[in-house]
Amino acid sequence: VAVGPSSLTVAWQTESPTRAWVAAGPPEWGPVLWWQEKEPRLRHRLTLAGLSFSTPYRIWVTTIAGDGERAQASVDATTAGPPAAPEATAGEGAVRVDGQPFFPIMSFGGCPETYETSLAAGVNLFVRNPCGGLQAQLDALAGRALSAASAEDGPGQGPGLIGSFYPDEADAHGLSGATLPPPPPGSRGLRFLTLSNHFYSGAAPLAAGRGMYPGLVARADVVGFDLYPLQEWCRPDRLADVYLAQRELVQLARGKPTFQWIEAAGMRCPGGKTAVTPETVRAEAWLAVVGGARGLGFFPPGAWTGEVGAALAEVTRAIRYLAPALLSPLAPTAVDPPSGPVKAGAWHRQGALYVVAVNASRLSRRVTIDVPGLAGRALAVLGEGRSVISSGDTFLDNFGPLATHLYVAAPFGS
């Protein structure tokens, strides 16, 4: 009965007073998000908030009468496009647009002729247009995605502008918290900062040392970095550092939303074992998420075609549907063996439990994952047509080389 950029409102009537569970997700996966109506009613109305814009959903309504009898109906609906005049803030560890949590999926430095490819791959936030500046970027996107100004851009006005970026890799260019430049003229909203990898204990420090980073982070609302283990370090054995460095940035950011740029095409080391492949794109993106990233960027821009482009679109599509969960606080998770290459993260939302686990190695693994609160529920493995049975808070699964599994346990009683 109502459609917004981040919400859908459904209404229904029942012949007798009932309670209901309302669920949403892509039709081929089934429900992945849930809302519970606790009081029995005859006339029902519920707003599903925190959804991703321009995204098709199937909504399932399951009513539960006083005698336990259940009935179900469904309807398909698509959220509206991004708001024309968004109000962007940072709160509760996430970017928020018009008060709703938002998971930015970013492209940096693409010319307008690359926008169609980027939009098809799931990008929802564009940064820096080297082919005409911010105004040309806003005009070319025409309200189909959000934008942020960059330090190199000129001024611009138009739909979807949510903030600006400080100079890229400010730490590597000798800038400090005291010397960061002001935002571009006319820009407002969030201040984004991308660091180099040198804040990370697994990378060599810059000459100024790591003491500069608290001052830099203090000037930003949202903090990210680029690592690029394949294309910057040329080290195919260092994919796990995507997770480890993300964890360190979360600690450095002290509650501010964090993000990471993921290598999406060849740069310095384009071939052989360091080649960017569909498997490495999936693994790195999800390693960043389980490490605590509340946003992702993909670089370099505009080259996302073929199998790599399809893998990138697969990742971003899953993030769009799971964003309300992935933007919740990370829950305790333990993987056995604890020092192995499989990294996992878990989130609780509305009684459901979500687990993402990634094998950062090129060897197959079998691991045990423990998540308090699982309580013997079955976990659907999204996109794989199977489920995993748990024992208490523990379950086991197999991981192929660089494999990622997305698990969802439905709320009790849903």
Number of C-alpha atoms within 10 A of each C-alpha: 11 11 16 18 21 25 19 22 14 18 12 12 12 14 9 12 16 24 21 22 18 23 22 25 22 17 13 10 15 16 19 21 24 21 21 18 16 10 10 16 17 12 13 17 12 15 15 18 16 20 24 29 21 18 18 17 22 18 24 20 21 19 22 20 18 12 7 10 9 13 12 12 11 12 11 13 16 18 19 17 18 21 20 15 15 18 18 21 21 20 15 13 21 27 25 21 21 15 15 20 26 26 26 24 24 25 26 21 17 21 18 20 11 15 20 13 17 27 18 16 23 21 24 24 23 29 24 24 22 16 13 13 19 26 16 19 26 25 14 15 19 14 18 19 23 27 25 26 32 27 17 16 21 18 14 18 13 17 19 24 28 21 24 24 23 22 19 19 18 18 25 16 10 13 16 19 17 10 10 16 12 11 19 19 12 10 20 16 17 22 23 24 24 23 23 18 24 21 22 20 12 12 14 12 15 15 8 13 12 15 10 17 18 14 12 21 23 15 17 21 22 26 27 27 25 24 23 23 21 25 21 16 14 18 14 19 14 15 23 22 21 26 25 19 24 26 19 15 26 21 13 18 21 13 15 22 27 32 30 31 25 25 25 28 24 18 17 13 17 14 13 8 13 20 19 21 18 18 17 24 22 23 27 27 28 29 29 26 27 25 25 27 27 29 27 25 25 23 21 18 20 24 16 22 16 9 12 21 22 15 20 24 21 15 18 24 18 15 22 22 21 20 22 20 22 27 24 17 15 17 15 13 16 16 21 14 12 12 8 14 19 25 25 26 24 24 22 20 18 12 16 20 23 24 24 20 24 27 29 29 21 16 12 12 17 14 18 15 23 21 22 14 16 22 14 14 21 17 21 22 18 17 12 11 9 9 14 15 14 17 13 14 15 19 20 15 13 12 20 15 16 23 21 23 19 19 22 25 22 23 19 9 8 16
